[in-house]
């Protein structure tokens, strides 16, 4: 049956890993055409005994060929969208135009676009003067800034902005992996995958839990084993984080370890704040979040006062 089929495949899926409908389309076609002898799918299609013609991507010629034969156009990695639009234009006004359809030969797996990010970061590191100069130390402030912007969008409820800000954080992770000479982004991913599997034996092993509290208890036990018997209970706590968050984190660690109550007392100018953090923690409240919420309310009140003052 005369028809023109655009066969598209994802560049993020290994060549040759085509769907059954794609192989069926290729095997039943009268002609299979493509625009480049370097197309990554060519060796695999040729190995299946399917003859491929390399020709210029010309819309008029394609439409003419498909008028009396079943023609498959093996699209380039970018999808040949411009060619598809040109074919649509060429079909206008034809008395008996051939049927045109698109068959997807390979679909992206979840997370496949992360490969695009890795490719872009490698290109930037190689070709952009600014990116080439960056180090872990020079990038650290940007990572903090992007993380704070994520928190800000969560608190504001702006989910579209959250998507964008999470992308900025993800870019920072990929950037650090690209900068490093000691590890790759695959090493980073492998490390966190191993940790997640190891710390979720109730999902990936034979441990049974009743509720989220037992999950947390198991998590802490596994972390303790990982740290080793001689490690401090404060192992891994970043001392450079904001003071309220730091105080709360240290207090939580100490409380879980059974530290005596008198150790939570302090003297000096920070004692009252430290005591307040302890009280909020015991009430199950996050002191950093409480202060941020108060600061946000103050921000809104002052903005309202400014607006009212401008209108007066």
C-alpha positions as CSV (number, residue, x, y, z in Angstrom):
1,X,0.0,0.0,0.0
2,X,1.5,3.4,-0.9
3,X,2.5,5.2,2.2
4,X,5.2,7.3,3.8
5,X,6.3,6.3,7.3
6,X,8.7,8.3,9.4
7,X,10.6,6.0,11.7
8,X,11.8,7.9,14.7
9,X,14.1,6.5,17.5
10,X,15.5,8.0,20.6
11,X,19.2,8.9,20.6
12,X,19.2,8.0,24.3
13,X,18.4,4.3,23.6
14,X,21.1,2.0,22.3
15,X,21.0,1.6,18.5
16,X,19.3,-1.6,17.4
17,X,17.0,-1.7,20.4
18,X,13.9,-1.0,18.2
19,X,10.3,-1.9,19.0
20,X,8.5,-4.8,17.3
21,X,6.2,-2.4,15.3
22,X,9.4,-0.6,14.1
23,X,11.0,-3.9,12.9
24,X,7.7,-4.9,11.3
25,X,7.5,-1.6,9.4
26,X,11.1,-2.0,8.2
27,X,10.5,-5.5,7.0
28,X,7.3,-4.8,5.1
29,X,8.5,-1.6,3.4
30,X,9.2,-1.5,-0.3
31,X,12.0,1.0,0.3
32,X,13.9,2.2,3.4
33,X,15.5,5.6,3.0
34,X,17.6,7.8,5.3
35,X,19.6,11.0,5.0
36,X,23.0,10.0,6.4
37,X,25.4,7.0,5.9
38,X,26.4,7.7,9.6
39,X,23.0,7.0,11.1
40,X,23.6,4.9,14.2
41,X,20.8,2.4,13.3
42,X,22.2,1.5,9.9
43,X,24.5,-1.3,10.9
44,X,21.8,-3.1,12.9
45,X,19.1,-2.7,10.2
46,X,21.6,-3.9,7.6
47,X,22.5,-6.9,9.8
48,X,18.8,-7.8,9.8
49,X,19.0,-8.1,6.0
50,X,17.1,-4.9,5.2
51,X,18.5,-2.8,2.4
52,X,18.8,0.9,3.1
53,X,19.2,3.8,0.6
54,X,21.0,6.9,1.6
55,X,19.6,10.0,-0.1
56,X,19.1,13.7,0.3
57,X,16.2,14.5,2.6
58,X,13.9,16.1,0.0
59,X,10.2,16.3,0.7
60,X,9.0,16.4,-2.9
61,X,11.0,13.3,-3.8
62,X,9.8,11.4,-0.7
63,X,6.2,12.2,-1.5
64,X,6.6,11.1,-5.1
65,X,8.3,7.8,-4.1
66,X,5.5,7.1,-1.6
67,X,2.8,7.7,-4.2
68,X,3.2,4.1,-5.5
69,X,5.2,2.3,-2.8
70,X,5.5,1.7,0.9
71,X,8.4,4.0,1.9
72,X,10.0,4.3,5.3
73,X,12.2,7.3,6.1
74,X,14.6,6.5,8.9
75,X,14.6,9.9,10.7
76,X,17.8,11.5,12.1
77,X,18.4,11.7,15.8
78,X,16.7,15.1,16.0
79,X,13.5,13.6,14.4
80,X,13.8,15.4,11.1
81,X,10.9,17.7,12.1
82,X,11.7,20.2,9.4
83,X,11.5,17.5,6.8
84,X,8.2,16.3,8.2
85,X,6.8,19.9,7.9
86,X,8.0,20.1,4.4
87,X,6.3,16.8,3.5
88,X,3.0,18.2,4.9
89,X,3.4,21.2,2.7
90,X,4.1,19.0,-0.3
91,X,0.9,17.0,0.3
92,X,-1.3,20.1,0.1
93,X,-3.4,20.2,-3.1
94,X,-2.6,16.6,-4.2
95,X,-5.6,14.7,-5.6
96,X,-4.5,11.4,-4.1
97,X,-1.9,12.0,-1.4
98,X,-0.1,9.0,0.1
99,X,-0.8,8.1,3.7
100,X,1.8,9.5,6.2
101,X,2.4,8.3,9.7
102,X,5.1,8.3,12.4
103,X,6.3,5.1,14.0
104,X,8.4,5.4,17.2
105,X,11.1,2.8,17.1
106,X,12.4,3.5,20.6
107,X,11.1,5.3,23.6
108,X,13.0,7.0,26.3
109,X,13.1,5.3,29.6
110,X,12.4,7.3,32.8
111,X,15.5,9.4,33.5
112,X,16.8,9.3,29.9
113,X,16.9,13.1,29.6
114,X,19.5,13.1,32.4
115,X,21.8,11.7,29.7
116,X,21.2,14.9,27.7
117,X,22.2,16.9,30.8
118,X,25.5,14.9,31.1
119,X,26.2,15.5,27.4
120,X,25.5,19.2,27.7
121,X,27.7,19.6,30.8
122,X,30.6,17.8,29.1
123,X,30.3,20.1,26.2
124,X,30.2,23.2,28.3
125,X,33.2,22.0,30.4
126,X,35.1,21.5,27.2
127,X,34.1,24.5,25.2
128,X,32.9,27.3,27.5
129,X,35.8,29.4,29.1
130,X,33.8,30.1,32.3
131,X,32.8,26.5,32.8
132,X,36.4,25.3,32.2
133,X,37.6,27.5,35.1
134,X,35.2,26.2,37.7
135,X,36.2,24.1,40.7
136,X,34.3,22.4,43.5
137,X,35.0,25.3,45.7
138,X,33.9,28.0,43.2
139,X,30.7,26.1,42.5
140,X,29.8,25.5,46.2
141,X,28.0,28.9,46.7
142,X,25.8,28.2,43.6
143,X,24.8,24.8,45.0
144,X,23.7,26.5,48.3
145,X,21.9,29.3,46.5
146,X,20.0,26.8,44.3
147,X,19.0,24.7,47.3
148,X,17.6,27.7,49.1
149,X,15.6,28.6,46.0
150,X,14.1,25.1,46.0
151,X,13.0,25.6,49.6
152,X,11.6,29.0,48.7
153,X,9.4,27.7,45.8
154,X,8.2,24.8,48.1
155,X,7.1,27.3,50.7
156,X,5.5,29.6,48.1
157,X,3.6,26.6,46.6
158,X,4.8,27.5,43.1
159,X,5.1,24.0,41.6
160,X,6.2,25.2,38.1
161,X,9.0,27.2,39.6
162,X,9.9,24.1,41.8
163,X,10.4,22.1,38.6
164,X,12.8,24.6,37.3
165,X,14.7,25.1,40.5
166,X,15.1,21.3,41.0
167,X,16.6,21.3,37.5
168,X,19.1,23.9,38.6
169,X,20.1,21.7,41.6
170,X,20.4,18.7,39.3
171,X,22.7,20.8,37.0
172,X,24.9,21.5,40.0
173,X,25.3,17.8,40.8
174,X,26.2,17.1,37.1
175,X,28.6,20.0,37.1
176,X,30.5,18.8,40.2
177,X,30.7,15.3,38.7
178,X,32.0,16.7,35.4
179,X,34.6,18.9,37.3
180,X,35.9,15.9,39.4
181,X,39.0,14.0,38.3
182,X,38.3,11.4,41.0
183,X,34.8,10.2,40.2
184,X,32.2,10.3,37.5
185,X,28.4,10.9,37.6
186,X,28.0,7.2,37.3
187,X,30.0,6.8,40.5
188,X,27.8,9.3,42.2
189,X,24.7,7.5,41.0
190,X,26.1,4.1,42.0
191,X,26.9,5.4,45.5
192,X,23.4,6.7,46.2
193,X,21.7,3.6,44.7
194,X,23.8,1.3,46.9
195,X,23.0,3.4,49.9
196,X,19.3,3.5,49.3
197,X,19.1,-0.3,48.7
198,X,21.2,-0.9,51.8
199,X,19.1,1.3,54.0
200,X,15.8,0.0,52.8
201,X,16.0,-3.8,53.7
202,X,12.2,-3.8,54.2
203,X,11.9,-3.0,50.4
204,X,14.9,-4.7,48.9
205,X,15.5,-7.4,51.5
206,X,13.6,-9.7,53.9
207,X,13.1,-7.2,56.8
208,X,9.5,-6.6,57.9
209,X,8.4,-3.2,59.3
210,X,5.1,-2.1,60.8
211,X,5.2,1.6,60.1
212,X,7.4,4.6,59.3
213,X,8.8,4.8,62.8
214,X,10.3,1.4,62.4
215,X,11.7,2.4,59.0
216,X,13.4,5.4,60.7
217,X,14.7,3.2,63.5
218,X,16.2,0.7,61.0
219,X,17.7,3.6,59.0
220,X,19.5,4.9,62.2
221,X,20.8,1.5,63.1
222,X,22.2,0.9,59.6
223,X,23.8,4.4,59.6
224,X,25.4,3.6,63.0
225,X,26.9,0.4,61.6
226,X,28.2,2.3,58.5
227,X,29.8,4.9,60.7
228,X,31.6,2.3,62.8
229,X,31.8,1.8,66.5
230,X,34.4,4.6,67.1
231,X,32.6,7.3,65.1
232,X,31.0,10.2,66.9
233,X,27.2,10.5,67.0
234,X,27.8,13.8,65.2
235,X,29.6,12.1,62.3
236,X,28.5,13.6,59.0
237,X,26.7,16.7,60.4
238,X,27.9,19.7,58.4
239,X,28.9,22.4,60.9
240,X,28.7,25.1,58.2
241,X,24.9,25.0,57.9
242,X,22.6,27.8,59.3
243,X,22.8,28.0,63.1
244,X,19.2,27.1,63.8
245,X,19.4,24.0,61.6
246,X,22.7,23.1,63.1
247,X,21.5,23.3,66.6
248,X,18.4,21.3,65.9
249,X,20.5,18.6,64.0
250,X,23.0,18.3,66.9
251,X,20.2,18.1,69.5
252,X,18.4,15.4,67.5
253,X,21.5,13.3,67.2
254,X,22.3,13.7,70.9
255,X,18.7,12.9,72.0
256,X,18.7,9.7,69.9
257,X,22.0,8.7,71.5
258,X,20.5,9.2,75.0
259,X,22.7,12.2,76.0
260,X,21.8,13.4,79.5
261,X,19.5,16.4,79.8
262,X,22.1,18.6,81.4
263,X,24.2,18.6,78.3
264,X,21.4,20.5,76.5
265,X,21.9,23.5,78.8
266,X,24.2,26.3,77.8
267,X,25.5,29.7,78.9
268,X,26.1,32.9,77.0
269,X,24.3,35.0,74.5
270,X,23.1,32.0,72.5
271,X,21.7,30.0,75.4
272,X,18.2,31.3,75.1
273,X,18.1,30.6,71.4
274,X,19.6,27.1,72.0
275,X,17.0,26.4,74.6
276,X,14.2,27.6,72.3
277,X,15.5,25.2,69.6
278,X,15.4,22.4,72.1
279,X,11.8,23.2,73.1
280,X,10.7,23.3,69.5
281,X,12.5,20.1,68.7
282,X,10.8,18.3,71.6
283,X,7.4,19.6,70.3
284,X,8.2,18.1,66.9
285,X,8.6,21.5,65.2
286,X,11.4,22.6,63.0
287,X,13.0,25.8,64.3
288,X,14.4,26.8,60.9
289,X,11.0,26.4,59.3
290,X,9.3,28.3,62.1
291,X,11.7,31.2,61.8
292,X,11.5,31.2,58.0
293,X,7.7,31.3,58.2
294,X,7.8,34.2,60.6
295,X,10.2,36.0,58.4
296,X,8.0,35.4,55.4
297,X,4.9,36.8,57.3
298,X,7.0,39.8,58.3
299,X,8.0,40.2,54.6
300,X,4.4,40.2,53.5
301,X,3.3,42.7,56.2
302,X,6.0,45.1,55.3
303,X,5.2,44.8,51.6
304,X,1.5,45.5,52.4
305,X,2.6,48.6,54.5
306,X,4.8,49.8,51.6
307,X,1.9,49.4,49.1
308,X,-0.5,51.2,51.4
309,X,2.0,54.0,51.9
310,X,2.5,54.4,48.2
311,X,-1.3,54.7,47.6
312,X,-1.7,57.3,50.4
